């Protein structure tokens, strides 16, 4: 089973609620992109507008290897200014104006059109029936974990090991291209020699270079170096760690869960009981040497998290699965098209894995 073999195989469009006001200071627009991360696309648009990325708000990050359509708000940026922007593989369509910047609360969900490739057979009928009656396990998908080690960065932040957190950001190289890998390996071997390290980093590694520039001026201020990173991204590290713990606990408990319970995501206000899921959370945190109080993030308090709850299972809406067809990209195999909508926070990749793995 393959998804995202080409960007056109994975199309996602946000379902949003917006109140328009022609006198508002926010300009709303649809950002349709391919082969761009949301962050890089928005930062490039901000550069073309000769302004700060902080003026732009959105509900969440969308996949790079996909065609994605999401709503963006731009503070005191005119529609005319946005309409003039031309960037390869990015399309901007102005929606209108309003008063409220876009946030997670703006988002109702997402609609997906996905081509699943490299199949041998159609969906198992028992799995499909179970999906319709109970839903699929609501795991956080791989997108939640960024470059692969964001949860580890989050754990070190919560434990107050800020130098170790910065080291993970600067030196983690799994999946990197050749130039990036060379730079990050050099950084690991020469840790602390910030001026020598920064010259090895390619120009496109702007986040890492911003952190290193801070360390050149303040060689041991790892808290300050972290704060160079945009707050939304810093929060992503902590959220990734919470998600990792929650996923592992659900994996242990999913077969025995009935109905669609709301299960606790660990944080400072989380109340754990004696049920199987709570016990799994306790054991996982104990193994990690992390306590619920650590989620106060004492050294970087703006990243503290009270915790919340998440549905154990989720059902897709308007689910349609097409017929099997010959897969032109994978000889001797089949493909199918699947369309559906999910509430915000649920991951299409997890539904696809459930149905086709």
C-alpha positions as CSV (number, residue, x, y, z in Angstrom):
1,X,0.0,0.0,0.0
2,X,1.3,3.4,-1.0
3,X,0.0,6.9,-0.5
4,X,1.5,10.2,-1.6
5,X,3.5,8.5,-4.3
6,X,3.0,11.8,-6.2
7,X,1.6,15.0,-4.7
8,X,-1.6,14.7,-6.8
9,X,-2.5,11.4,-5.0
10,X,-3.2,13.3,-1.8
11,X,-5.6,16.3,-1.9
12,X,-6.9,18.0,1.2
13,X,-9.1,21.0,1.6
14,X,-10.0,22.7,4.9
15,X,-13.6,23.1,6.0
16,X,-13.7,26.4,7.8
17,X,-16.1,28.9,9.5
18,X,-15.3,32.5,8.7
19,X,-17.3,35.7,9.5
20,X,-16.6,38.3,6.8
21,X,-16.5,42.0,7.3
22,X,-15.3,44.3,4.5
23,X,-14.0,46.8,7.0
24,X,-11.9,44.2,8.9
25,X,-8.1,44.4,9.3
26,X,-7.6,40.7,8.4
27,X,-7.5,39.6,4.8
28,X,-8.5,36.0,4.4
29,X,-7.2,33.9,1.5
30,X,-7.0,30.4,0.3
31,X,-3.4,29.0,0.0
32,X,-3.3,26.1,-2.4
33,X,0.2,24.6,-2.6
34,X,2.2,21.6,-3.8
35,X,5.7,20.6,-2.6
36,X,5.7,23.3,0.1
37,X,5.4,23.1,3.8
38,X,2.9,25.5,5.2
39,X,5.5,27.4,7.2
40,X,7.8,27.8,4.3
41,X,5.0,28.9,1.9
42,X,3.7,31.5,4.4
43,X,7.2,32.8,5.2
44,X,7.9,33.2,1.4
45,X,4.6,35.1,1.0
46,X,5.5,37.3,3.9
47,X,8.9,38.1,2.3
48,X,7.1,39.0,-1.0
49,X,4.9,41.4,1.1
50,X,8.0,42.8,2.7
51,X,6.6,42.1,6.2
52,X,6.8,39.8,9.1
53,X,5.5,36.2,9.1
54,X,3.8,37.0,12.4
55,X,1.1,38.9,10.5
56,X,0.0,35.6,9.0
57,X,-2.1,33.0,10.9
58,X,-3.5,29.6,10.0
59,X,-5.2,26.7,11.6
60,X,-2.4,24.1,11.2
61,X,0.4,22.7,9.1
62,X,-0.5,20.8,5.9
63,X,1.6,18.1,4.2
64,X,4.4,19.1,1.8
65,X,4.0,16.1,-0.5
66,X,0.4,16.8,-1.4
67,X,-1.9,19.3,-2.9
68,X,-3.4,21.2,0.0
69,X,-5.9,24.1,0.3
70,X,-6.0,26.0,3.6
71,X,-7.2,29.4,4.8
72,X,-4.7,32.0,5.9
73,X,-5.3,35.4,7.5
74,X,-3.0,38.4,6.9
75,X,-3.1,41.3,9.3
76,X,-3.2,44.7,7.5
77,X,-2.1,43.2,4.2
78,X,-4.3,44.3,1.3
79,X,-6.1,41.9,-1.1
80,X,-4.4,43.7,-4.0
81,X,-1.0,43.1,-2.5
82,X,-1.7,39.3,-2.2
83,X,-3.2,39.1,-5.7
84,X,0.1,40.3,-7.2
85,X,2.2,37.5,-5.7
86,X,3.4,34.8,-8.1
87,X,5.2,31.8,-6.7
88,X,5.8,28.4,-8.3
89,X,3.4,25.7,-7.1
90,X,1.5,28.2,-4.9
91,X,-1.9,29.7,-5.7
92,X,-3.5,32.5,-3.7
93,X,-7.2,33.3,-3.8
94,X,-8.6,36.0,-1.7
95,X,-11.7,35.1,0.3
96,X,-12.5,38.5,1.8
97,X,-11.9,40.5,5.0
98,X,-12.7,40.1,8.6
99,X,-11.8,41.0,12.2
100,X,-10.6,37.7,13.7
101,X,-7.3,36.0,12.8
102,X,-7.5,32.4,11.7
103,X,-6.8,29.9,14.4
104,X,-7.5,26.2,15.2
105,X,-11.0,27.3,16.3
106,X,-11.7,28.4,12.7
107,X,-11.3,24.9,11.5
108,X,-14.3,22.4,11.4
109,X,-12.4,19.6,9.7
110,X,-10.8,18.6,6.4
111,X,-12.0,16.9,3.2
112,X,-9.7,14.4,1.5
113,X,-9.4,12.9,-2.0
114,X,-6.7,10.2,-1.9
115,X,-5.4,7.7,-4.4
116,X,-4.2,4.6,-2.6
117,X,-1.7,2.7,-4.8
118,X,0.3,-0.6,-4.9
119,X,-2.7,-2.6,-3.8
120,X,-3.3,-6.4,-4.2
121,X,-6.9,-6.5,-3.2
122,X,-9.9,-4.3,-2.1
123,X,-10.7,-3.3,1.4
124,X,-11.6,-6.2,3.8
125,X,-15.4,-6.1,4.3
126,X,-15.1,-6.9,8.0
127,X,-12.7,-3.9,8.5
128,X,-15.1,-1.6,6.6
129,X,-18.0,-2.8,8.7
130,X,-16.0,-2.2,11.9
131,X,-15.0,1.3,10.6
132,X,-18.6,2.2,10.0
133,X,-19.8,1.0,13.4
134,X,-16.9,1.9,15.8
135,X,-14.5,4.1,13.8
136,X,-10.7,3.8,13.5
137,X,-8.1,4.3,16.3
138,X,-7.6,8.0,16.5
139,X,-3.8,8.0,16.6
140,X,-1.8,11.2,16.0
141,X,-0.3,10.8,12.5
142,X,3.3,11.2,11.4
143,X,2.7,14.8,10.5
144,X,2.4,15.6,14.2
145,X,6.0,14.6,14.7
146,X,7.6,16.9,12.2
147,X,11.1,15.9,11.2
148,X,11.0,12.7,13.3
149,X,12.5,13.8,16.6
150,X,10.2,16.6,17.7
151,X,8.8,14.5,20.6
152,X,12.4,14.0,21.9
153,X,13.0,17.8,21.8
154,X,9.7,18.2,23.7
155,X,10.7,15.7,26.4
156,X,14.0,17.5,27.0
157,X,12.3,20.9,27.2
158,X,9.8,19.6,29.8
159,X,12.6,18.0,31.9
160,X,14.5,21.4,31.8
161,X,17.4,20.0,29.7
162,X,17.5,23.0,27.3
163,X,21.0,22.4,25.9
164,X,20.1,18.8,25.0
165,X,16.9,20.1,23.4
166,X,18.9,22.6,21.3
167,X,21.4,19.8,20.4
168,X,18.6,17.6,19.1
169,X,17.3,20.5,16.9
170,X,20.8,21.4,15.5
171,X,22.3,18.0,15.0
172,X,19.4,15.6,14.1
173,X,20.1,14.5,10.6
174,X,17.9,11.4,9.8
175,X,16.3,11.8,6.4
176,X,18.4,14.9,5.6
177,X,20.0,15.7,2.2
178,X,23.8,15.4,1.8
179,X,24.7,19.0,2.6
180,X,22.4,19.2,5.6
181,X,23.7,15.9,7.0
182,X,27.3,17.0,6.7
183,X,26.5,20.3,8.5
184,X,24.6,18.6,11.3
185,X,27.3,15.9,11.8
186,X,30.0,18.7,12.0
187,X,27.9,20.4,14.6
188,X,27.7,17.3,16.7
189,X,31.5,16.8,16.6
190,X,32.2,20.5,17.3
191,X,29.5,21.3,19.8
192,X,30.0,24.7,21.4
193,X,32.1,26.1,18.5
194,X,29.2,28.2,17.3
195,X,31.1,30.3,14.8
196,X,32.7,27.3,13.1
197,X,29.4,25.5,13.0
198,X,27.3,28.2,11.4
199,X,29.4,28.6,8.3
200,X,28.8,24.9,7.5
201,X,25.1,25.3,7.5
202,X,23.4,25.9,4.0
203,X,21.5,29.2,3.6
204,X,18.1,27.4,3.5
205,X,18.5,26.2,7.1
206,X,17.3,29.5,8.4
207,X,15.8,28.1,11.7
208,X,19.1,26.4,12.7
209,X,21.1,29.5,11.7
210,X,18.9,31.8,13.7
211,X,19.5,29.6,16.8
212,X,23.2,29.5,16.1
213,X,23.4,33.3,15.7
214,X,21.9,33.7,19.1
215,X,24.5,31.3,20.6
216,X,27.3,33.2,19.0
217,X,26.2,36.2,21.0
218,X,25.1,34.3,24.1
219,X,27.2,31.1,24.1
220,X,25.4,29.3,27.0
221,X,21.9,30.8,26.8
222,X,20.0,27.8,25.5
223,X,16.7,29.2,26.8
224,X,17.2,32.3,24.7
225,X,18.2,30.2,21.8
226,X,14.9,28.2,22.0
227,X,12.9,31.4,22.1
228,X,14.4,32.4,18.8
229,X,12.2,29.7,17.3
230,X,8.6,30.8,16.7
231,X,6.3,30.0,19.6
232,X,4.0,27.9,17.5
233,X,6.9,25.7,16.6
234,X,8.2,25.5,20.1
235,X,4.8,24.4,21.3
236,X,4.8,21.7,18.6
237,X,7.8,20.1,20.4
238,X,5.8,19.7,23.6
239,X,2.6,18.6,21.8
240,X,4.6,16.0,19.8
241,X,5.8,14.5,23.1
242,X,2.3,14.4,24.5
243,X,1.1,12.8,21.3
244,X,3.8,10.1,21.4
245,X,2.8,9.1,25.0
246,X,-0.9,9.1,24.0
247,X,-0.4,7.0,20.9
248,X,1.6,4.4,22.8
249,X,-1.0,4.1,25.5
250,X,-3.8,3.8,22.9
251,X,-1.8,1.1,21.1
252,X,-1.8,-0.9,24.3
253,X,-5.5,-0.4,25.0
254,X,-7.3,0.0,21.7
255,X,-8.5,-3.7,21.3
256,X,-10.2,-3.7,24.7
257,X,-11.9,-0.3,24.5
258,X,-15.6,-0.1,23.9
259,X,-17.6,2.8,22.4
260,X,-15.9,6.1,21.7
261,X,-14.4,7.2,25.0
262,X,-12.5,10.5,25.5
263,X,-9.0,9.6,26.8
264,X,-6.6,12.0,28.6
265,X,-3.6,13.6,26.9
266,X,-1.1,14.1,29.7
267,X,-0.6,17.6,31.2
268,X,-0.5,19.4,34.5
269,X,-4.2,19.2,35.1
270,X,-4.7,15.6,33.9
271,X,-6.6,13.4,36.3
272,X,-5.6,9.8,35.9
273,X,-7.8,7.0,37.3
274,X,-7.4,3.3,37.6
275,X,-8.6,2.3,34.1
276,X,-6.3,0.5,31.7
277,X,-5.5,3.6,29.6
278,X,-4.6,5.7,32.7
279,X,-2.4,3.0,34.0
280,X,-0.6,2.8,30.6
281,X,0.0,6.6,30.7
282,X,1.5,6.3,34.3
283,X,3.8,3.4,33.2
284,X,5.0,5.2,30.1
285,X,5.8,8.5,31.9
286,X,7.5,6.6,34.7
287,X,9.7,4.8,32.1
288,X,10.5,8.2,30.6
289,X,11.2,9.7,34.0
290,X,8.7,12.4,33.3
291,X,5.9,13.5,35.7
292,X,2.6,15.3,35.1
293,X,4.1,18.3,36.9
294,X,6.9,18.5,34.4
295,X,4.3,19.7,31.8
296,X,4.5,23.0,33.6
297,X,7.8,23.5,31.7
298,X,9.3,25.5,34.5
299,X,12.3,26.8,32.5
300,X,10.2,27.7,29.4
301,X,6.8,28.4,31.1
302,X,5.1,29.6,28.0
303,X,5.2,26.0,26.7
304,X,3.3,24.6,29.7
305,X,0.4,22.4,28.9
306,X,-2.6,21.6,31.1
307,X,-3.5,18.5,29.0
308,X,-6.8,17.7,27.4
309,X,-8.8,14.8,26.1
310,X,-9.0,13.0,22.7
311,X,-11.5,10.6,21.2
312,X,-10.1,7.0,21.1
313,X,-11.9,6.3,17.8
314,X,-13.3,8.5,15.1
315,X,-15.7,7.9,12.2
316,X,-15.2,9.5,8.7
317,X,-18.0,11.3,7.1
318,X,-19.1,11.0,3.4
319,X,-16.8,8.0,2.9
320,X,-16.7,6.7,-0.6
321,X,-14.3,4.0,-1.9
322,X,-13.9,3.6,-5.7
323,X,-13.4,0.5,-7.7
324,X,-9.9,-1.1,-8.1
325,X,-8.1,0.0,-11.2
326,X,-4.7,-0.9,-12.7
327,X,-2.0,1.1,-11.1
328,X,0.0,2.7,-13.9
329,X,2.9,3.6,-11.5
330,X,3.2,0.1,-10.0
331,X,3.2,-2.7,-12.5
332,X,0.9,-5.6,-11.7
333,X,-0.8,-3.8,-8.8
334,X,-4.0,-1.8,-8.3
335,X,-5.1,1.6,-7.1
336,X,-8.3,3.1,-5.8
337,X,-9.7,6.5,-5.0
338,X,-11.1,7.2,-1.6
339,X,-12.9,10.4,-0.5
340,X,-14.1,11.4,3.0
341,X,-14.2,14.2,5.6
342,X,-12.7,14.1,9.1
343,X,-13.2,16.4,12.1
344,X,-10.2,18.5,13.0
345,X,-7.5,16.8,14.8
346,X,-8.0,13.4,13.1
347,X,-5.4,12.1,10.6
348,X,-6.3,10.8,7.1
349,X,-3.1,8.8,7.0
350,X,-4.3,6.8,10.0
351,X,-7.6,6.0,8.3
352,X,-5.8,4.8,5.2
353,X,-3.4,2.6,7.3
354,X,-6.4,1.1,9.1
355,X,-8.2,0.2,5.9
356,X,-5.4,-0.9,3.7
357,X,-2.5,-2.2,5.9
